[in-house]
Amino acid sequence: MQSKNPAIADFVKLINGAAGTFAGMGREARESARERVREAMGGIDFVSREEFDTVKAMAAKARDENEALKKRIEALEAKQK
């Protein structure tokens, strides 16, 4: 249904244009925020799960070896006394 009044038609066009502009501004703001987060996160070094698990296993092995060496030292010290 179209209005015969040009003032109302112009007002509707203005409102539709404003709504489109606000929607575009919202999209631009979201994209800008996403880009800023990407840039901020780019400076952080992340490791893969595989790398993390590998280092975790190495640390566990080192702890076990350290405990075994500690027991050997204690046994040797006990013998010396």
ZIPE-V918417 format. One line per field, one symbol per residue. ss: DSSP state (A for helix, B for strand, O for the rest). A space follows every 10 residues. Layout:
ss=???
//
This chain:
ss=OOOOOAAAAA AAAAAAAAAA AAAAAAAAAA AAAAAAAAAA AAOOOOOOAA AAAAAAAAAA AAAAAAAAAA AAAAAAAAAA O
//
